[in-house]
């Protein structure tokens, strides 16, 4: 009896693990930021999202493709297409054609809280994300005209310059303050007020605080450069498709240093505040034709991103009569023979008809009152 019970228990455990594997592994969450002037996304409550309503990572990539005006992958299933209808507005002619997408690496089970008082995040579409693979691709075909911009350009500004110049501007831009030691530029502190009422204090002498701050400043700078590039692109192309991508590791560093709560949560709140302010600038620069996608990766790799760009060639054009099962060379030869036979028969019939018409027209008797010679009077 004991052996039978143990066997039944093992079977139940195996079935349970298989069910978990079939559902996919949770890898994070995603936030879609819609334009306040033009609605490109459907609204969805951020609280109480069921696990069954989670998006696959490939579906997130497909949604990005549709938003920039590119057809989603042909291998997209019917269930995934239905999920896209829950995210995107149904009008295919109303797409922003510009998307900025950020992959934010955080620790596992990080709780992302949106500020409900912020109109941008109140209308945002939030969903959990699961994946059956380690990464997902945004497919770009060879003929697609898409301008790619990266937010991950390496910074050429030294740490001293950060403390003396950009840190001061950064703190002022967010309504905070910073105090620097004139003798030791690296010994400086920032105090930034948050929407929750708390203050985030960052000590530049600590590696995690310095990495978070400099990464955030670099991201802001590269976003501003992307907006400057947009003005140049708009002068050479009409309604161009633009895809801006980048990653941010600063929050993960704070979580390793201070744990998932406290300073790390305040850092996440500051990051979302910066994204909100930058998104307003994007809306002005793009005249409302832009959507933001923030993907929080809870199982990040140290070297690779989970969202990648994949360049593919377009599939060759096919005859209307061809189907997937007609790849055999014999079937193709038979179809080609039938087409050529019909073409020759049709051509021969038209030629014979033309020759007969010309023959009877030339040998028509002129003495009869026909339609062609109704006004001719012969003696």
C-alpha angles and dihedrals in degrees: 000000000000092000092051091051091049091049092050090049091052091050091051092050092049092049091048092051091048090052091052091049092049091053092054132237119286110242103171143288138288134217122201113203112206129205111262092215099045125030114226098155136053119247121248132174113254094213127072097021108168121225090239089061092057119124124235115238089242089055090055089053091047090052090053090051092052092047092057091047101260124128114252119247115291090231091064108125126232091250091054091048088054089052090053089055087058091055106036131054112251097238106102092192093058106072126139093227088208128080132170112202125191127189109207114195113215136161123271118286093013111170112225110202119192123210104246090196090064110088091211095057093036089064095037122120110233127185141160117251129218129179138194093202137043094252144009131218134223102215117221118185123218093250097048113109102216125154111218122206125182126212091195099081110142116252119245093192115106122231091250091057089051091058096045103038120008098035090058092050091044093053093045092049090057095043094253137113139232134205121205132188107235091211096047111035092187092058101080136122133213126206114192125179117229131210090247090063096254127115124233111216115197122191111205091202088070116080097221093049092046093048092049094049098044092045090052092048091048090050091051091049093050091047090054090050089052090055090050090051089051091062090054093046091050090058094057100035135038115231094346124196111242129186117188117189136180146143136230126206102171097099093052089055091053091049091053092049102040105015129250095299136053112022093017092055090048089050090052090050090051091049091053090048090054091048090051093052093045091047089057089054090049090052090055094046094046096037091238095308098119138087128198126219119193114187117191107206110204095181102045126177119228094233111016135057122228094224111067138171116239121193114208136170121246117258114257119261116263135206115260091241094052120100135179092269095054097076092111113110092224093056090047091052091051092050091048091050092052091050094050092046092052091047093051094046092049091048093049092049092050091048093050091047091050093049092048091049092051092046095052092043093055094045096047112131110246095205093074121087100242131165090260094053102027093133097044116106116193123190 
